[in-house]
């Protein structure tokens, strides 16, 4: 009660919200976007049971696309608890003005036991994001070549042509060694520059949700600059990784060998 009163008093002393100008936009992001639930004693703040948390960031942009500092954003959620501070000692943050920082970000945390949609509002500008939940304590993400999906039979980590496609499968594993379904996996390329040569590639899709076997799939394709950057046997390299949003639980990198003549 005292905490709620103090928060209300602070808001009143500062006056009405400083809302975003007309034609502003809000983009909502979260880390992670798929919340893995576990039996944490702190879940008592939402009634007990299994729950998980995520950091939610709303960025306010002007009509010209410039991040806006010192704007008040109010958050709401269809389920769960929005808070500031720590999971073990939360301060309520739902429908309370949260000021944007120097790069236009207003930040809160969410604890939830079920899929929820978070909405951020400042003046007439609104943005929302749906966060999914899955049961299980994720402990590992594995990534391997996919040679079983249709059209992927010839996938290899030796890239010898700029028109070559390589299929990958990422698997989410829990602490018992069992697969986890419903986890959003992000695919990325890293350590892809050697000297003046860069191997650029795209993933289709760039993110995928794991199926009942805990598997997510993607196809890597070299980008159009491949002949210039890596053709003629230039020294190119690259590693493929799979992770949750925000690089949580990143897989061991899968090394690519690039030898394009």
ChimeraX attribute file (.defattr): number of C-alpha atoms within 10 A of each C-alpha:
attribute: neighborCount
match mode: 1-to-1
recipient: residues
	/A:1	6
	/A:2	7
	/A:3	10
	/A:4	11
	/A:5	10
	/A:6	11
	/A:7	16
	/A:8	12
	/A:9	12
	/A:10	11
	/A:11	15
	/A:12	11
	/A:13	8
	/A:14	9
	/A:15	9
	/A:16	10
	/A:17	18
	/A:18	15
	/A:19	20
	/A:20	23
	/A:21	17
	/A:22	12
	/A:23	12
	/A:24	21
	/A:25	25
	/A:26	26
	/A:27	17
	/A:28	20
	/A:29	20
	/A:30	22
	/A:31	18
	/A:32	19
	/A:33	22
	/A:34	23
	/A:35	28
	/A:36	24
	/A:37	22
	/A:38	18
	/A:39	15
	/A:40	12
	/A:41	12
	/A:42	18
	/A:43	21
	/A:44	13
	/A:45	16
	/A:46	15
	/A:47	12
	/A:48	13
	/A:49	14
	/A:50	20
	/A:51	26
	/A:52	24
	/A:53	24
	/A:54	19
	/A:55	17
	/A:56	23
	/A:57	21
	/A:58	30
	/A:59	24
	/A:60	35
	/A:61	22
	/A:62	17
	/A:63	12
	/A:64	9
	/A:65	10
	/A:66	14
	/A:67	19
	/A:68	21
	/A:69	18
	/A:70	18
	/A:71	22
	/A:72	20
	/A:73	29
	/A:74	22
	/A:75	26
	/A:76	18
	/A:77	19
	/A:78	13
	/A:79	16
	/A:80	22
	/A:81	20
	/A:82	25
	/A:83	21
	/A:84	17
	/A:85	12
	/A:86	9
	/A:87	16
	/A:88	11
	/A:89	10
	/A:90	16
	/A:91	18
	/A:92	16
	/A:93	21
	/A:94	19
	/A:95	14
	/A:96	18
	/A:97	21
	/A:98	23
	/A:99	19
	/A:100	21
	/A:101	16
	/A:102	11
	/A:103	14
	/A:104	21
	/A:105	25
	/A:106	25
	/A:107	22
	/A:108	22
	/A:109	23
	/A:110	24
	/A:111	24
	/A:112	27
	/A:113	25
	/A:114	19
	/A:115	15
	/A:116	18
	/A:117	15
	/A:118	22
	/A:119	20
	/A:120	25
	/A:121	22
	/A:122	25
	/A:123	18
	/A:124	13
	/A:125	20
	/A:126	19
	/A:127	18
	/A:128	18
	/A:129	18
	/A:130	16
	/A:131	21
	/A:132	19
	/A:133	20
	/A:134	21
	/A:135	20
	/A:136	20
	/A:137	17
	/A:138	21
	/A:139	13
	/A:140	19
	/A:141	24
	/A:142	19
	/A:143	24
	/A:144	19
	/A:145	20
	/A:146	21
	/A:147	16
	/A:148	12
	/A:149	12
	/A:150	7
	/A:151	12
	/A:152	16
	/A:153	13
	/A:154	13
	/A:155	20
	/A:156	18
	/A:157	18
	/A:158	14
	/A:159	19
	/A:160	16
	/A:161	16
	/A:162	22
	/A:163	12
	/A:164	14
	/A:165	19
	/A:166	22
	/A:167	24
	/A:168	26
	/A:169	21
	/A:170	26
	/A:171	24
	/A:172	31
	/A:173	21
	/A:174	17
	/A:175	11
	/A:176	10
	/A:177	11
	/A:178	16
	/A:179	20
	/A:180	23
	/A:181	20
	/A:182	22
	/A:183	26
	/A:184	21
	/A:185	29
	/A:186	22
	/A:187	29
	/A:188	18
	/A:189	20
	/A:190	15
	/A:191	14
	/A:192	16
	/A:193	15
	/A:194	13
	/A:195	8
	/A:196	10
	/A:197	17
	/A:198	20
	/A:199	25
	/A:200	20
	/A:201	19
	/A:202	15
	/A:203	21
	/A:204	13
	/A:205	13
	/A:206	15
	/A:207	19
	/A:208	18
	/A:209	18
	/A:210	21
	/A:211	17
	/A:212	11
	/A:213	14
	/A:214	20
	/A:215	24
	/A:216	26
	/A:217	25
	/A:218	22
	/A:219	20
	/A:220	21
	/A:221	18
	/A:222	19
	/A:223	15
	/A:224	12
	/A:225	14
	/A:226	20
	/A:227	18
	/A:228	13
	/A:229	19
	/A:230	24
	/A:231	19
	/A:232	11
	/A:233	13
	/A:234	19
	/A:235	19
	/A:236	25
	/A:237	21
	/A:238	21
	/A:239	17
	/A:240	21
	/A:241	24
	/A:242	30
	/A:243	24
	/A:244	22
	/A:245	19
	/A:246	12
	/A:247	16
	/A:248	13
	/A:249	17
	/A:250	19
	/A:251	21
	/A:252	16
	/A:253	18
	/A:254	19
	/A:255	16
	/A:256	17
	/A:257	16
	/A:258	21
	/A:259	18
	/A:260	18
	/A:261	12
